[in-house]
Amino acid sequence: MKPRSIRLLCVMIAITVFPAAAFAQSDAKKPDNDKRAQIVKEVEFNWKRAKKWSLDYVDAMPENAIGFKPTPEVRSFGEQMLHLAFWNFGLIEAAGGKANPYGKKQEEIEKREDMKTKAAVRKVVEESYDNVLAVIAGLDQEKLLEQVSFFNSKLTRLMALSIALDHQTHHRGQTTLYLRLKGVTPPPEP
């Protein structure tokens, strides 16, 4: 083959292969972007589901049972929900940098006289989830994987969100018994 033919063949191969390689590389990056978006969507989905379920629980409890305690040593139904909400706010303070509007001591919100009604408890619970969801809306995978200080530990935001999701599930689960003791069938899982 003549040198000119070899050069022409090399150019043709380059024109054919390099754009394909560049296209393949851009396609290879696309799933990463999709995965990033998917992770954030899944975190958001879980928190929206938890919000609905918690509000359904508050809505299911009769007004006159918000202060119900199965035994004197435990939190009332309303206090359980306020505890759940307080630590949702605590998550945002630790993982999202947004100060807890209810201060640093959960007992302060649980014992407030203006927090003894179903409407007040529901408002705080809803507000706590809205704050979590607002922070999640501003995250991407890179931010989700950033290390933050979380109650004397260094964790990723994703892990902090997971721990907080587990925490609120735990306390909502405790209130299942409160509802049943009051003759209320707990709402179905959304």
N, C-alpha and C positions, 0 to 999 in steps of 0.2 A: 504494500500500500504506500502511496506517495505521502510525503509529509503534509502536503496540503489536505489530502483526504483524511489523514489521521486527525489533523486539527479540526476539520469540519465535523468529523465523527465525535470528537471530544466535546465540541460546542453543542452538538445536538443532544448528546447524553446529558450534558450539564443543564441544558434548557429543560429537558424532560425530567431528570432526576431531582434537581435542586428545588424547583417549585413543588414537586410532589413531597419532597422531604420537608419543605417549609410548611406545606399544607398539613402533612402528618404531624408535625410538631405543634401547629396551632390546634389541631384536633386533640392532640395529647394533652394540651393545657385545658381544653374546654371541660373535660370531665372533672378536673380539679376545681374549676369555678363552679360547676354544677354541684359537686360534693360540698363545697363551702356553703353554697346557698342551701343545700339540703340539710346540712347540720344545723344551721341557724333556724330553718323552717321547723325541724323536728323539735328543737328546744322550745321554740315559740308555741308549737302545737301542744306540747305537754303542759306548758304553763297556762295556756288558754283553757285546756281541758280541766286542769286543776282549779282554775278560777270558777268555771261554771259549776263544777261539782261542789266546791266549798259554798258558793252562794246558794245552790240548791239545798244544801244542808241547813244553812241559816234560815232560808225561806220555809223549810219543812217544820222547823221547831216552832211550836206555838209561842206566842208573845209571852204568856205567863210562865213559860218554862225556860226562858233565856237564863235565868239565875239558878236553874236546877243543878244540884250537886248530888251524885249518887251516894256519896259519903261526905261527911264534913271536911275530911282531910284533902280533898281533891278540888281542882278548879271547877267552877260552874261551866255550863255549856258556853255561855257568852265569854267567860274568861279563857276557855280553851281556844275559841275562835280569835279572840284578841291576841292571845299568845302567838298563834299561828301568824296572824297579820303583823304583829310586832317584829317577828323574825324574818318575815318577807321584807319588811323595811330594812331590817338589819343586813340582809343580804345585799340590798341595793347600796347601802352605805359601804359595805366591805368590797363588793365586786364592781359596783358602778360609780362609786364616789359621790352619791347623792345622800345627803344627811337624812337620818331617820326623823321625821317630823314629830314623833312622839317621844323623843328623848332617848336617854341611855338606859333607863330602868323599866323593864316590862311591867313591874308591879304598879307603876304610876298609871299606866293606861288601863290595866285590869281592874283597878280599884276606884277609878273615877266614877263619880255619881252620874255624869252625863253619858256614860257608856253602859248603862244598865238596860237599855231598850233594844229591841230587835232592830229597829231602824238604825240606831247608832252603831251597833255591832256590824250590821251589814255594810254600812257606809265605809267603815274602817277596813273591813276585809276586802271589799271591792277596790278601794283605793290602793291597798297594798299590792294586789295583783296588777292593777293598772301601772303602778310604778315599776314592777318587775318587767312587765311587757314593754314598757317604754325604753328601758335600758336594753333589753334584748333586741328591739327594733334598730338600735344604733350599733349593733355588733356585726362583725363578719367573723370568718373562721380565725383570722389572725388575732383579732381582739379576744375571741373566745379562748384562745390558747395562751394568751398573755398571763404571766404570773401576777397575782395580787395577794395582798395580805388579807387573810381571812381568819379572824379570831386566833391570833398568835401563830398562824401557819402560813406558808406560801403555797398557794394552789392556783391552778388555772381558773379563769372565770367559768369555764365549762364545768369543772369539778365543783366549784362553789354553787353554781346553779343546780347541779345534781344533788348536792348535799341538802340544799334548801328545799328542793322539790321533795326529797325523802322526808325531811322534817315536817313539812306541812301535811304530807300524806299520813304520817304517823299520828299527828294530833287530830286530823279530820277522822281518821280511823277510830280513835278513842271516842269521838263523839257519836259514833254509830250506836254504841251502847246507851248513851244518854237518850238518843231518839227512841230506841226500842223500849227503854224503861218508861218513856212517856207515851208508849202506844203508837209511835210513829214508825212507819216502814221507811228505812233510809232510801233516799232517791237512787235510781239506777245509775250505773256508771255511764257517763256521756260517751 
